[in-house]
């Protein structure tokens, strides 16, 4: 994201987490003064990241048992 140097910007930093797990941080340019918007966005981004992390873990575990399970089907003759 590029910020134009001609204007001054203020940002809100929100932690991303799922339950007790810290996932990172998100930076929002201050816009609406209603804090619930930032909370909702933070929650949605946190949930999406947690879902992606869980899918990655599933793929990694599947590869431990069946390496072909994580290869796209078209690589071994079957198209999806």
C-alpha positions, 0 to 999 in steps of 0.5 A, spaced: 500 500 500 502 506 498 500 512 502 501 519 498 506 524 501 502 530 500 497 528 505 497 526 513 494 519 515 493 516 521 492 509 522 489 504 527 493 498 529 489 492 531 492 485 534 490 479 530 488 473 534 484 467 535 482 465 542 489 465 545 493 465 539 497 471 536 496 471 529 499 478 527 497 485 526 493 489 521 493 496 520 487 500 518 487 508 516 483 511 520 476 513 517 469 512 520 470 514 527 465 508 529 470 503 533 465 497 531 467 497 524 475 496 526 473 490 531 468 487 526 474 487 520 479 485 525 475 479 527 473 477 520 481 477 518 483 473 524 478 468 522 480 467 515 487 467 517 486 461 522 482 458 517 488 458 512 492 456 517 488 450 519 487 448 512 495 448 511 496 443 517 491 439 514 495 438 508 501 437 511 498 432 515 495 428 509 502 429 506 505 425 512 500 419 510 499 420 503 504 424 499 499 424 493 493 427 497 496 433 496 498 433 489 493 436 484 490 431 480 491 433 474 499 432 475 498 424 475 493 423 469 486 425 472 483 432 471 479 435 477 
